[in-house]
Each structure stands twice: as structure tokens, then as C-alpha cells.
């Protein structure tokens, strides 16, 4: 199992460590609920250094990105970020990712930890353009500083004006005295904040500086457990649960990042799917009756017929109710539709709702 540059700090803080995507990662410190609510109301720090980062460089870097991703990266300008996905050639998804435009010929792709090798091989296979590719995952640390007080905390450590940064933009600058730090107005919580990328050698220094700067704001370390409940309240997909090699971006509600103004892997297949319609859709639901939905639980109609499957589910700390995502047959996908989640052989009533679950 791999460690991040901050593993010893997590252990010293009493974190419960678990294997995740080949890494030894903190799942919680004080507890998922208190960590979740800290991010919603104040500020918390996630070590997400397990994520993968690739640099693509050259005259045809954009051409390669356009070929392997669904979104239109030609719309990016320097300092902007785009959410996208890698279609797998069979209508499914290799991974979802972020695309950073550093300059006209240089891009950074941020991919999921469990898919680093898979994504690298897939992109390399399509690199007929002579694009220089570099995997910087093992030497890069990534902290997500999330919550409404993230700006206040991080602004103490940098001369970069953070409050003026637009969502899905980034800047390179000095943070906590360290140069060449990427400060990105992105995140996976829906609570606002930043993700910061830097070389591993600076990890402990930057971590300590952030916590010192956030003392008066009640800053706390946050584990992967709360990261999952926070993202689910927003309806953000988790690769391996809600999207994978068997789900299409159209089925997953990711039509907004699937642009048919260009030619890309699977563009014909996905365009036909969009025109002809889909047999199943990823939906959000709230439990009406008592019970917590879990991954792979069956979803049924009022007559007990199985119409789908739960992909993610939890008890929402913010809403104090059980929520979930799952694929259902399209006729059952409209908000307001009553469905039943099969929990330990009992059909428990739920209601299809619009996302996000949590509205700030």
C-alpha cells in the first residue's frame, strides 16, 4: 500500500486509516458527521494526494485531449478548469477527470486514484499526435481546503487574490512561502473552497501553515468518509459507484459534459444514444420511510418489480434524512415518482427528487 507525504501526520492525529485505491488513507478523525458539518459551516482540510496528475505538452496536446474526452476543451483559456470524462469506446466511461489549461500547449489532467494506470494506458494508446506525457502523481501532493471559511484561512498565506477567483479557475503562485503552488477554485463538497497542488517535499510545511492560519476558524482535518457524504448531498458522481465502464455519460446525467461539436472516442455511439433515448437513467431519491440505502440494493416499483439498483446511499448529516443515487428504468425517473428500496428483504418507500439534495 502507498502512503501520502502526510500519512504520519494523519496517524498522529488519531485518524482511522483504511486501504483506498492502493493507498493508506484517513477515513475519519473525530467522526464522519462532525467532520461533514465542519465543512458545511466552517472549513476543513482533506488530504487527497492519492489522486493522479498527468501533464500533457506539445503542439497537439489539445488534439489528444479533444479525442479522448467528451467535453470541448477548446473552450478553455489559460487558468481555467473543465470537468470531463474519458469514454471507453464501448459506450461506457474509463474515468471522470478535470482538465487544467496551463497554457496553449500545456495541460494537466487530474484523474481518480484507482484509475491512474488504466487512464494513463488509455490516453497513451490514443496518443498518435506525439504529445509529451508525464505522470507526476507520485511526486504531487493535493490538499482540498473546503468550506465557507476556506478563503479567509488561505488568504492569510498567499498574495493571490482568492476572493476574485471564479469557480473552476486556478492560479499558480506562492502559498505559505512556497512557490509554484497551483491554487484551484474547485472541490468535491459543494461547500466552496480550493484544491492546492504542490511537490511532496512541501507537504508537512503547507499542512501545518494551513492549520495555524485556520485556528481561529475552528479548522479540522477531514477524512474520506465525510468527503463521500458531502459529495453525495450534491449529487456528484463517484467513479466505481455511480459511473464506470458499463455506464454511459448520457445515462449518468452527464450530457452537459458530452459535446457533439467535435469528434471523440464514442461520439457517434453517444450521439445516437442521445437521439434515440436511453432505457435507464441515474436518479436521486430521498427515503420517505426509515432505512438507509446502500450500494447494489435493488430498486422496485409499487408491484415489487425490480426497476433498478442503488449506486450510492447514506444518511445525510445536513438534511437528517437518508438519500441515494441509483439507475432506474427511464419511465420511473421523473421527480415525484414513488419507488421502493429493498432493504433486507423489506420494500422501503422513497421518492425521486431533483439534485442537489443539499441547497446552501
N, C-alpha and C positions, 0 to 999 in steps of 0.2 A: 504494500500500500504506500502511496506517495503522501508526503506531508507538505503543507504550505510553509512559507517562511515564518508563519505566526503560530504554528501548531503548539509550540511550548508555552506560548502566552495563553492560548485557549485552555490548556490543561491546568496551568497555574491559576486560572480564574475559576476553576471548578466545572468547566464545560463537560457535558456528556458527549463523548466523542463516538462517532459511528462511521462505518465504511460507506462512502458515497462516491460513485463513479471512479472507483480506484483510489480515492483519497481518504485520509483520516480527517473527518470534518466535525465541527461542533454542531450538534442538532439543537441544543438548548443550554442555557446557563441557569437562570432563575426559574424558568418555566415558559412554555410557549405563549400562554395568554398574556402574562405581564410584559413579555418582550414584544408581542404583537401590538399591544395598546401603547407601549412606549413609542413605537414608530409612528402610530397614528396621531399621537398627541404631542410628541416632542422630537426626539432624534435618537437613532440607533445606528450601530455600525456592524455590517456583515463582512466577514472575510469570504470573498467569492473568488479567491485566487485559483481555484480549480478550473475555472473557465479557460477556454482556449483562445489564443490570439494568433492570427496569421497576417503577415504583411505581403501584399501583392504589389509589385512595382514594375513599371515599364510602359512603353508606348501603347500597349494593348491590354493594360490591366483592366480598364473599363469594359473592353470587349469580352474578356473572360468572365467578369462578374455578371455582365448582361446575359451571357449564355447560360450560366449555372444558377442564377437566382430569378425569382418570379417578379420582384418589384423592378421599377425602372430607375436604375442607379444613375442614368444620365441626368436626372433631375437634381442630383446632389451638387452642392458647391463646397468649396473648402470650408471645413469646420462644421459640416452637417452630418447627421447620422440617419440611417434608414433601417427600419425593421423589414426583414425579408425572409424567404425560405429557399431551400435547395430542393427542387423536385427531383424524384429518383428515376425518372424515365419510364415508370410504370403507373403513374398517376398518384403516387404516394410522396412522402416527404422524408428526405435524408436527414434534415435538421432545420430548425429555425435559427436565425442569426441576426447580428447587427452589422451594417456596413458603414464604416467611417471613411469619409474622403479627406485625406490629409493634404494632398494637392492633386493636380490634374493627372499625375502618373503614379500616385501612391495611395493605397487604400489599406485599412486594417479591417479584418473580418473577426468578429467575436462570436465563438461557437460554444455549444454546450460541452461540458467536461466529458460526458460519457461518449461523445461522438468525435473527439478530436482526431483520432486516427482515421476513422471512417470518412469524415469530411475532407481531411487532407488528401486521402486517396481519391475521392470522388472529384474534387476540384482539379487535382493533378492529372487525372485521366482526361479531363476536358481541356487541359492547357496545351492547345495546339498553336498558341499565339506567341510562345517564347517569353511568357511573363515570368519574372523572377519571383519565386515564392519562398518565404521564410517563416518557419514556425517558431514564434517567440514565447510560446505558452509556458515552458519550464523556467524561463527567467523573468516572467512578468507576474507581479502581484496586482490584485484588484480588490479594492475596498468599496463597498456600497454604503454611503452615508445618507441615510434616508429619514424623512420626516419633516414636518413644517419648520423645525428649527435648524435644519441642516445648513441653510445659507448663513445664519448667524454664527454658527460654530466654525465653518470652514473659511468664512470671510476674514476671521482673525489670523489665518495662516497664509493668506495669499493677497497679492496686489491686484489679481484678476477680478474684475467686477462680476461677481457671481449673480447678483440680483437681476442683471440685464440679460443674462443668458437665456435664450429661448429653449423650450423643450426640444430634445433631440438635436442639440448642438453641442460642440465641445471646443475647448481651447487648450493649448499647451502653454505651460507657464511654471512659475516657482510656487511650491507649496511646502510649508514648514521648512523653508531654506533649501529645499531640494529642487533642482532644475529639471526641465524636460518631463514634467508630470502632466499626463493627459487628464483634464477635468471635464467630465461629460455630464450634461444635464439629462441623464437617463436613469432608469431604475425599473424595478420589477414589483413595486409595492403599491403604486397609486397614491403614495403619501408625499411625493415630491422629494427632491434631493439630487445627489450626484454620485457618479461612479468615477473612481480615480485609479489610474493605471500608472505603475512605476516599476523600476527594477527591484528585484527581490532584496538586494542589499540594503535598501532604504525602508524595508517594511516595518521593522520594530520602531525605528525613529518616527516614522509618519503615524503609525498607530498610537504611540504614546503622546505625540503632539496633538492629535485629534481629541484624545480623551482628556488631556489637560485643558484644551480650548473649550471643551463641552461640559466641564464640571458643573458650571452654574446652570446649565440647561438640563441636568439630570441625564446625560448621555449614558447609554448602556450598550454592551456587546449583545448582538442578536444572532441566534442560530438559524439553521436551515429549516427548523420546524415552523418558526414564525414567518420565515420567507415564503413558505408554502401556503400558510393560511392567508397572508396578506395578498399574495398574487391571486389566490382563488376568489377572494372578495371582489377583485377587479375583473375576474373572468379571463385572466391571462392564461394562455395555454402552457402546459408543461410537456416538454418532449418526453416520450416514453409512456405518458398517460393519455393526454388529450390529442396529441398528434404523433404520428410515427410513419413507418414505411407503408402502412396499409390505409392511411387516411389522406384524402386529397385536401389541398388548401380550400377548395370550394366547399367541401363538406364541413370543414372546420371553421367556416365563417371568416376565412382569410382571403376572400375575394378582393378585399381592398388593397392587398399587397400583391395581387396577381394581375399584372398589366399586359394586355394583349396588343400593345402598340409596338412590340418588339418580338423577335424570335428567340425562344429559350427552350431548354430541355422540357419536354411535355407541353409546350404551348398549344399545339394542335389538339392534343387529347383533352387538356383542361378547358380549352375554348369550347370544344364540342360538349363537354360536360356542363358547362355553364349555360349553353344554349338549350340543351335537351332536358336539363333539370337533374336533380340528384335524388336518390332513393332514401338517403338518410342525412341528418344534419346534427351538428353539435349544438346542444341547447343548454340553457341554465335552468335550474329548478330550485325551489325552496320547499323544505319539508313542511307540510301542514300538520301532520301527526308526529308524535315523538319517535325519533330514530335518527341515527347518523348514517348517511350513505357512504359506501366505501367503493374503491376501485374494483371493477368487474361485477358488482351487484347487478342483477337483471332489472330492467325497467319494463313494466307491463301496463296494459290498458285496463279499463274497468272490468273486462271479462276475463282477465287473467292471462291474455295472450302476450307473449314476450315481444316487445317492440323496440328494444334497445338495451344498452348497457351503460352503467356509470363509469366514467373515466377518472373523475376526481370528486372527493367529497370530504366535508369536515363540519365541525361545529364552529360557526363564525364567532370569534371573540368580540367583534364590533357590534354585530347585529343580534347576538344571543339567540341565534336560530341555526338549524342545520341547512347547509347549502351544498350544491353539487353541479357538476357538468357531466354530460353524457350524450351519446349518439342515440337518436330515435328515428324511426321511420318518419319521413317528411310530413305526412298528414297529421302527425301528433306534435309538430314543432312550434305551433303558434303560441305566443304568450297567452296565458289564461287557461291553457289546456290542462286538464287534470290527468295525472299519471300516478302509477304506484311503484314504489321501490321495494323489491323483495329483500327484506332484511331477516335473516334466519327463518326462512320459510313463511314469513308474515308479509302481506302486502300493505305497505305503509304509504299513506296518501301524500302526494306532492303536487306542486303547481309549476308549470313552465312560466318563467319570468324573463324580462329583458335585462341585459347587462348594462352597467355593472351592478353587482349586488349592493356594494357599499358606495354611497354617494356622499362625497365630502361636503 
